[in-house]
Amino acid sequence: MMLLLHAEWIRFIRNPINLWVIGVFFILLASSAIWSGLAASQFREQALQHPVKSASRQVQAEMHDAPGNNQHQHKESSALSVSNTAEPLRLATLGGLALSVRQADLSGTEINISTRSRHTDGRNSDQLFNPLLRELGLLDFATILALLLPLTVIGLTYGLVQEDREKGIWSLVCAQMTRPWLLVFAALFVRLMLVLLPSIAASLLAFSLDSGATMQATIHWVAFITVFTGVWILVSGLFLLLPVSSGAAAVGMLGVWLIATFAVPAGLSWAANNHDPMPSRLTTIVDIRQLQEQSSKQRMELLSIWYQTHPDHPPSVPLQELPREIAAMPASLELDSKIRPLMFRFDSVRKAHFEFMERWSALSPGLATVLMADRLAGIDAARYAEHIQAVNQFEDQWRTFFVPRIMHNENLSAADYEKLPAFQTISASTDQKEWSVILKQLLSGAVLLLLLLVLRKKFGSP
């Protein structure tokens, strides 16, 4: 077998087209890795440069929201501005951010916490993005690898046996060898290594440029792309069994690539949406507008009810003379309690869709690559939904602490500062999630390998 591997190695490197394919593949991957690694490092640096504002500053901002405080009334406008423009809570990214940094930048990992509703405050604008790029997909490093690696494998492997048959060489090989399939396996192994090594090198380059990369994420990613490359090598090996021309084999492999990379994910997305339909955005907007109108009509009633249920915090002036910000706060909180479940439905459905597609990711290696990258980056839909739940809980704690003091126009004592709620970031995803995706791809590869071994004797046909 070593002699066959050596012979196939010499045969490979003496073909300049093979070297050009590998060279272009590595250059494209390395370019994407450099950009992704530097972008991930910059993303982390910006998060460190603009940390969440200190507790004392946010306390002052929240207390300044209450007009009527003579000490700060002349600063009311600037205090409101400080409260609304403070750095939001961030979803902590993980060690694989370089794999999916554009998606992290687009998905919105920052949430502003205050006594106001973040769902209806028009000043909290979403990030601008290019709709065309969003439809075509974000070309992160993981996406580039998922698209280019199968094409490289196809370019290096298609027609290995078919071309020799067309030239009449394969009949001589079969006459001189009792097991011609060993030669095919040796050729596939050489190509596996020569495609895998540039992929690993580019991946390590991306992780090395990311200041927050971790060894755990690197190991998971290297293990995944090893299995990913093996799956496509085995697919190409099965196409070498077909009694067709080399051109027909190339077209067939490209068809499999198109189906597995684009058609299957689209089908899984359709099935996931049928299983858990995404709520209508238009209907949700209409419902929110109706809730806002209802809340506006009940503002004074809700204000009176709030003070009745909180006798320990009576109003400092008659209800009719309360500033608008205080008078509207109970209605705003009541409105937010009804809007929040409507908005969280989108996050919960995205989580269900992500987990559904992850369960069936063995059908699409390209889809598994993107899902794996999101997992390692810490921006997958499941973890994001957990982050939203943690933010909602913290928001409730924050309002429980501040609203009574704002409604009563109190000043904070030194003891109050020690009672400030602290936000607990969610933990990193477990290894079990990542290894489950790898094992699904490994299972697909095992099935393909078993099929190739069962049919290996067909390579002996001249």
C-alpha positions as CSV (number, residue, x, y, z in Angstrom):
1,M,0.0,0.0,0.0
2,M,2.9,2.4,0.7
3,L,4.3,1.8,-2.8
4,L,0.8,2.7,-4.2
5,L,0.6,5.8,-2.1
6,H,4.1,6.9,-3.3
7,A,3.2,6.2,-6.9
8,E,-0.1,8.2,-6.6
9,W,1.8,11.0,-4.9
10,I,4.2,11.3,-7.8
11,R,1.4,11.0,-10.3
12,F,-0.5,13.8,-8.5
13,I,2.3,16.4,-8.3
14,R,3.5,15.8,-11.9
15,N,0.1,17.1,-13.1
16,P,0.3,20.9,-13.0
17,I,-3.5,21.2,-13.1
18,N,-3.7,19.5,-9.7
19,L,-1.1,21.9,-8.3
20,W,-3.0,24.9,-9.6
21,V,-6.3,23.7,-8.1
22,I,-4.7,23.2,-4.7
23,G,-2.9,26.5,-4.9
24,V,-5.9,28.5,-5.8
25,F,-8.0,26.7,-3.1
26,F,-5.4,27.5,-0.4
27,I,-5.1,31.2,-1.5
28,L,-8.8,31.7,-1.4
29,L,-9.1,30.0,1.9
30,A,-6.1,31.8,3.4
31,S,-7.5,35.2,2.2
32,S,-10.8,34.5,3.8
33,A,-9.1,33.2,7.0
34,I,-7.0,36.4,7.3
35,W,-10.0,38.6,6.9
36,S,-12.2,36.5,9.3
37,G,-9.5,36.3,12.0
38,L,-8.8,40.0,11.9
39,A,-12.5,40.9,11.8
40,A,-13.2,38.6,14.8
41,S,-10.4,40.2,16.7
42,Q,-11.7,43.7,15.9
43,F,-15.2,42.6,16.9
44,R,-13.9,41.5,20.3
45,E,-11.8,44.6,20.7
46,Q,-14.8,46.9,20.1
47,A,-16.7,45.0,22.8
48,L,-13.9,45.5,25.3
49,Q,-13.5,49.2,24.4
50,H,-17.2,49.9,25.0
51,P,-18.2,47.7,28.1
52,V,-21.6,47.8,29.7
53,K,-21.8,51.0,31.7
54,S,-21.0,50.8,35.3
55,A,-23.7,50.2,37.9
56,S,-23.4,53.7,39.4
57,R,-23.7,55.4,36.1
58,Q,-26.8,53.4,35.1
59,V,-28.3,54.1,38.6
60,Q,-27.9,57.8,38.0
61,A,-29.4,57.6,34.5
62,E,-32.4,55.7,35.8
63,M,-32.9,58.1,38.6
64,H,-32.6,61.1,36.3
65,D,-35.4,59.6,34.3
66,A,-37.7,60.8,37.1
67,P,-38.5,64.6,36.6
68,G,-39.2,66.6,39.7
69,N,-35.9,65.8,41.4
70,N,-34.7,69.3,42.0
71,Q,-31.1,68.2,42.3
72,H,-31.0,66.9,38.7
73,Q,-34.0,68.4,37.0
74,H,-31.9,70.8,34.9
75,K,-30.0,67.7,33.7
76,E,-33.1,65.7,32.8
77,S,-32.6,65.8,29.1
78,S,-29.0,64.7,29.1
79,A,-29.7,62.1,31.7
80,L,-32.4,60.5,29.5
81,S,-29.9,60.6,26.6
82,V,-27.3,58.9,28.7
83,S,-29.8,56.2,29.8
84,N,-30.8,55.5,26.2
85,T,-27.4,55.5,24.6
86,A,-25.6,53.4,27.2
87,E,-23.8,50.3,26.1
88,P,-26.3,47.4,25.9
89,L,-25.9,43.9,27.3
90,R,-23.9,41.7,24.9
91,L,-24.1,38.1,24.0
92,A,-20.7,36.8,24.8
93,T,-19.2,35.2,21.7
94,L,-17.1,32.0,22.0
95,G,-13.8,30.8,20.7
96,G,-15.0,30.1,17.1
97,L,-16.1,33.6,16.2
98,A,-13.7,33.8,13.3
99,L,-15.8,31.1,11.6
100,S,-18.9,33.2,11.5
101,V,-18.0,36.8,12.3
102,R,-20.3,38.4,9.8
103,Q,-23.3,36.6,11.1
104,A,-22.4,37.7,14.6
105,D,-22.2,41.3,13.5
106,L,-25.6,41.0,11.7
107,S,-27.6,39.0,14.2
108,G,-27.7,41.8,16.8
109,T,-25.9,40.6,20.0
110,E,-26.5,43.8,21.9
111,I,-29.6,44.6,23.9
112,N,-30.3,47.8,25.8
113,I,-31.8,47.5,29.2
114,S,-33.8,50.3,30.9
115,T,-37.2,50.9,32.5
116,R,-38.6,51.6,29.0
117,S,-39.7,49.0,26.6
118,R,-37.0,48.0,24.2
119,H,-39.6,46.6,21.8
120,T,-41.4,49.8,21.1
121,D,-38.7,52.4,21.5
122,G,-38.2,53.7,18.0
123,R,-34.8,55.1,18.9
124,N,-33.3,51.7,19.2
125,S,-32.8,51.1,15.4
126,D,-31.8,47.8,13.9
127,Q,-28.4,47.5,12.2
128,L,-28.4,48.4,8.5
129,F,-27.5,45.6,6.1
130,N,-27.4,44.8,2.5
131,P,-30.6,42.7,1.6
132,L,-28.9,41.2,-1.4
133,L,-26.0,39.9,0.6
134,R,-28.4,38.6,3.2
135,E,-30.3,36.6,0.6
136,L,-27.2,35.2,-1.0
137,G,-25.7,34.3,2.3
138,L,-22.9,35.7,4.4
139,L,-19.5,34.7,3.1
140,D,-17.8,33.9,6.4
141,F,-14.8,31.6,6.5
142,A,-17.1,28.6,7.3
143,T,-19.3,29.4,4.3
144,I,-16.3,29.8,1.9
145,L,-15.0,26.4,3.1
146,A,-18.4,24.7,2.7
147,L,-18.6,26.0,-0.9
148,L,-15.0,25.6,-2.1
149,L,-13.9,22.4,-0.6
150,P,-16.4,20.1,-2.4
151,L,-15.6,21.9,-5.7
152,T,-11.9,21.3,-5.1
153,V,-12.5,17.6,-4.4
154,I,-14.6,17.3,-7.5
155,G,-11.9,19.0,-9.6
156,L,-9.2,16.7,-8.3
157,T,-11.1,13.4,-8.3
158,Y,-13.6,13.3,-11.1
159,G,-12.9,10.9,-13.9
160,L,-9.9,9.2,-12.3
161,V,-11.1,5.8,-13.4
162,Q,-13.3,7.0,-16.3
163,E,-10.4,8.8,-18.1
164,D,-8.1,5.8,-17.8
165,R,-10.9,3.6,-19.2
166,E,-11.4,6.0,-22.1
167,K,-7.6,6.0,-22.8
168,G,-7.5,2.2,-22.5
169,I,-5.0,2.4,-19.6
170,W,-7.3,1.0,-17.0
171,S,-7.5,-2.4,-18.7
172,L,-3.8,-2.7,-18.4
173,V,-4.0,-1.8,-14.7
174,C,-6.6,-4.5,-14.1
175,A,-4.5,-7.1,-15.9
176,Q,-1.4,-6.3,-13.8
177,M,-3.2,-6.0,-10.4
178,T,-5.4,-8.5,-8.6
179,R,-7.0,-5.8,-6.5
180,P,-7.3,-2.6,-8.7
181,W,-9.5,-1.0,-6.1
182,L,-6.4,-0.5,-3.9
183,L,-5.0,1.9,-6.5
184,V,-8.3,3.9,-6.4
185,F,-8.2,4.0,-2.6
186,A,-4.6,5.2,-2.7
187,A,-5.5,7.9,-5.1
188,L,-8.5,9.0,-3.0
189,F,-6.3,9.0,0.2
190,V,-3.7,11.2,-1.4
191,R,-6.3,13.7,-2.5
192,L,-7.9,13.6,0.9
193,M,-4.7,14.6,2.6
194,L,-3.9,17.3,0.0
195,V,-7.3,18.9,0.4
196,L,-7.4,18.5,4.1
197,L,-4.0,20.0,4.9
198,P,-4.7,23.4,3.2
199,S,-8.1,23.5,5.0
200,I,-6.6,22.9,8.4
201,A,-3.7,25.4,7.7
202,A,-6.2,28.1,6.7
203,S,-8.4,27.3,9.7
204,L,-5.4,27.5,12.1
205,L,-4.5,30.8,10.5
206,A,-8.0,32.2,11.2
207,F,-8.0,31.0,14.8
208,S,-4.4,32.4,15.3
209,L,-5.5,35.9,14.2
210,D,-8.6,35.8,16.5
211,S,-7.6,37.1,19.9
212,G,-10.4,35.2,21.6
213,A,-10.0,31.8,19.9
214,T,-9.8,28.8,22.1
215,M,-8.2,25.4,21.8
216,Q,-11.5,23.7,22.4
217,A,-13.1,25.4,19.4
218,T,-10.0,24.7,17.3
219,I,-10.1,21.0,18.1
220,H,-13.9,20.8,17.3
221,W,-13.4,22.6,14.0
222,V,-10.4,20.5,12.8
223,A,-12.3,17.3,13.7
224,F,-15.3,18.5,11.8
225,I,-13.6,19.5,8.6
226,T,-11.6,16.2,8.6
227,V,-14.9,14.4,8.6
228,F,-16.4,16.9,6.1
229,T,-13.5,16.4,3.7
230,G,-13.8,12.6,4.0
231,V,-17.5,12.6,3.2
232,W,-16.9,14.4,-0.1
233,I,-13.9,12.2,-1.0
234,L,-16.1,9.1,-0.5
235,V,-18.9,10.7,-2.6
236,S,-16.4,11.2,-5.4
237,G,-15.2,7.6,-4.9
238,L,-18.7,6.3,-5.5
239,F,-19.0,8.3,-8.7
240,L,-15.8,6.6,-10.0
241,L,-17.8,3.3,-9.9
242,L,-20.3,4.6,-12.5
243,P,-19.8,3.3,-16.1
244,V,-20.0,6.7,-17.6
245,S,-17.6,9.2,-19.2
246,S,-15.5,11.5,-17.2
247,G,-17.6,14.5,-18.3
248,A,-20.8,12.8,-17.2
249,A,-19.2,12.0,-13.8
250,A,-18.2,15.6,-13.3
251,V,-21.7,16.8,-14.1
252,G,-23.2,14.2,-11.7
253,M,-20.9,15.3,-8.9
254,L,-21.7,18.9,-9.5
255,G,-25.4,18.0,-9.3
256,V,-24.9,16.2,-6.0
257,W,-23.0,19.3,-4.7
258,L,-25.8,21.6,-5.8
259,I,-28.5,19.4,-4.2
260,A,-26.6,18.8,-1.0
261,T,-25.5,22.4,-0.6
262,F,-28.6,24.3,-1.7
263,A,-31.6,22.1,-2.3
264,V,-31.5,20.1,0.9
265,P,-31.1,23.1,3.2
266,A,-34.0,24.8,1.5
267,G,-36.1,21.7,1.9
268,L,-35.1,21.3,5.6
269,S,-36.0,25.0,6.1
270,W,-39.4,24.4,4.6
271,A,-40.0,21.3,6.7
272,A,-38.9,23.1,9.9
273,N,-41.2,26.0,9.1
274,N,-44.1,23.6,8.6
275,H,-43.3,21.9,11.9
276,D,-43.1,25.2,13.8
277,P,-44.4,28.0,11.6
278,M,-42.8,31.4,12.0
279,P,-45.2,34.0,13.4
280,S,-46.3,36.7,10.9
281,R,-44.4,39.9,11.4
282,L,-47.3,41.9,10.0
283,T,-49.8,40.4,12.4
284,T,-47.4,41.0,15.3
285,I,-47.0,44.7,14.3
286,V,-50.8,45.0,14.2
287,D,-51.2,43.4,17.6
288,I,-48.5,45.7,19.1
289,R,-50.3,48.7,17.7
290,Q,-53.6,47.6,19.2
291,L,-51.9,47.0,22.6
292,Q,-50.3,50.4,22.4
293,E,-53.6,52.1,21.8
294,Q,-55.3,50.1,24.6
295,S,-52.5,51.0,27.0
296,S,-52.6,54.6,26.1
297,K,-56.3,54.7,27.0
298,Q,-55.7,53.0,30.3
299,R,-52.7,55.1,31.4
300,M,-54.3,57.0,34.3
301,E,-56.2,53.9,35.4
302,L,-53.0,51.8,35.5
303,L,-51.2,54.7,37.3
304,S,-53.8,54.7,40.0
305,I,-53.8,50.9,40.3
306,W,-50.0,51.0,40.7
307,Y,-50.0,53.4,43.6
308,Q,-52.9,51.4,45.2
309,T,-50.9,48.2,45.0
310,H,-47.7,50.0,46.3
311,P,-48.8,51.9,49.4
312,D,-45.2,52.1,50.6
313,H,-44.4,54.3,47.6
314,P,-47.0,57.1,47.5
315,P,-46.8,59.8,44.8
316,S,-44.9,63.0,45.7
317,V,-47.6,65.1,44.0
318,P,-51.2,64.6,43.0
319,L,-51.6,62.1,40.1
320,Q,-52.7,64.8,37.6
321,E,-49.5,66.8,38.3
322,L,-47.1,63.9,37.8
323,P,-44.6,64.4,35.0
324,R,-45.4,62.5,31.8
325,E,-42.5,60.1,32.2
326,I,-43.7,58.9,35.6
327,A,-47.4,58.9,34.7
328,A,-46.8,56.8,31.7
329,M,-44.5,54.2,33.4
330,P,-47.1,51.8,34.7
331,A,-48.8,51.7,31.3
332,S,-45.5,51.2,29.6
333,L,-44.6,48.3,31.9
334,E,-48.0,46.7,31.4
335,L,-47.6,47.1,27.6
336,D,-44.2,45.6,27.7
337,S,-45.4,42.6,29.7
338,K,-47.8,41.8,26.8
339,I,-45.4,42.6,23.9
340,R,-42.5,40.6,25.3
341,P,-44.2,37.1,24.7
342,L,-45.1,38.2,21.2
343,M,-41.5,39.1,20.4
344,F,-40.0,36.0,22.1
345,R,-42.1,33.8,19.8
346,F,-39.7,34.6,17.0
347,D,-36.6,33.6,19.0
348,S,-38.2,30.4,20.2
349,V,-39.2,29.5,16.7
350,R,-35.7,30.2,15.4
351,K,-34.4,28.0,18.1
352,A,-36.8,25.2,17.1
353,H,-35.8,25.6,13.4
354,F,-32.1,25.5,14.2
355,E,-32.4,22.4,16.3
356,F,-34.6,20.7,13.6
357,M,-32.1,21.4,10.9
358,E,-29.2,20.3,13.2
359,R,-30.9,17.0,13.7
360,W,-31.1,16.4,9.9
361,S,-27.7,18.0,9.1
362,A,-26.3,14.7,8.1
363,L,-28.2,15.1,4.8
364,S,-26.2,18.3,3.9
365,P,-22.5,18.6,4.8
366,G,-22.6,22.2,3.8
367,L,-25.5,23.0,6.1
368,A,-23.7,21.1,8.9
369,T,-20.6,23.3,8.4
370,V,-22.6,26.5,8.8
371,L,-24.5,25.2,11.8
372,M,-21.2,24.0,13.4
373,A,-19.6,27.4,12.9
374,D,-22.5,29.2,14.6
375,R,-22.3,26.8,17.5
376,L,-18.5,27.4,17.9
377,A,-19.0,31.1,17.5
378,G,-21.7,31.1,20.2
379,I,-24.3,32.9,18.1
380,D,-26.6,29.9,17.2
381,A,-30.3,30.4,17.5
382,A,-30.6,28.1,20.5
383,R,-28.0,30.0,22.6
384,Y,-29.4,33.4,21.5
385,A,-32.8,32.4,22.8
386,E,-31.3,31.5,26.1
387,H,-29.6,34.9,26.1
388,I,-32.9,36.6,25.5
389,Q,-34.4,34.7,28.4
390,A,-31.6,35.8,30.7
391,V,-31.9,39.4,29.5
392,N,-35.7,39.4,30.2
393,Q,-35.1,38.0,33.7
394,F,-32.5,40.7,34.4
395,E,-34.7,43.4,33.0
396,D,-37.5,42.3,35.4
397,Q,-35.0,42.5,38.3
398,W,-33.8,45.9,37.2
399,R,-37.3,47.3,37.0
400,T,-38.3,45.8,40.3
401,F,-35.4,47.7,41.8
402,F,-35.8,51.0,40.1
403,V,-39.5,51.6,39.3
404,P,-40.7,52.0,42.9
405,R,-37.9,54.4,43.6
406,I,-38.5,56.4,40.5
407,M,-42.3,56.5,41.1
408,H,-41.7,57.8,44.7
409,N,-38.8,60.1,43.6
410,E,-36.4,58.7,46.1
411,N,-32.7,59.1,46.3
412,L,-30.4,56.1,46.5
413,S,-28.5,55.4,49.6
414,A,-25.1,53.7,49.9
415,A,-26.9,50.5,50.9
416,D,-29.0,50.6,47.7
417,Y,-26.0,50.5,45.6
418,E,-25.0,47.2,47.1
419,K,-28.4,45.7,46.2
420,L,-28.1,46.4,42.5
421,P,-29.0,43.3,40.4
422,A,-26.2,41.8,38.4
423,F,-26.5,40.3,35.0
424,Q,-25.5,36.7,34.7
425,T,-24.2,35.8,31.2
426,I,-25.2,32.4,29.9
427,S,-22.6,29.7,29.9
428,A,-20.8,28.4,26.8
429,S,-22.4,25.6,24.8
430,T,-21.5,22.1,25.9
431,D,-19.2,19.8,24.0
432,Q,-22.1,17.4,23.5
433,K,-23.8,19.8,21.0
434,E,-20.7,20.1,18.8
435,W,-19.7,16.5,18.9
436,S,-23.3,15.5,18.0
437,V,-22.9,17.4,14.7
438,I,-19.6,15.8,14.1
439,L,-20.9,12.3,14.8
440,K,-23.8,12.8,12.4
441,Q,-21.4,13.6,9.6
442,L,-19.2,10.7,10.7
443,L,-22.2,8.4,10.4
444,S,-22.8,9.6,6.9
445,G,-19.2,9.0,6.0
446,A,-19.3,5.5,7.6
447,V,-22.3,4.6,5.4
448,L,-20.6,5.9,2.3
449,L,-17.4,4.0,3.1
450,L,-19.3,0.8,3.8
451,L,-21.0,1.2,0.4
452,L,-17.7,1.8,-1.3
453,L,-16.1,-1.2,0.3
454,V,-19.0,-3.4,-0.7
455,L,-18.8,-2.3,-4.4
456,R,-15.0,-2.0,-4.5
457,K,-14.6,-5.1,-6.8
458,K,-16.5,-3.2,-9.6
459,F,-13.3,-1.2,-10.0
460,G,-11.8,-4.3,-11.5
461,S,-14.0,-4.1,-14.6
462,P,-11.8,-2.8,-17.5
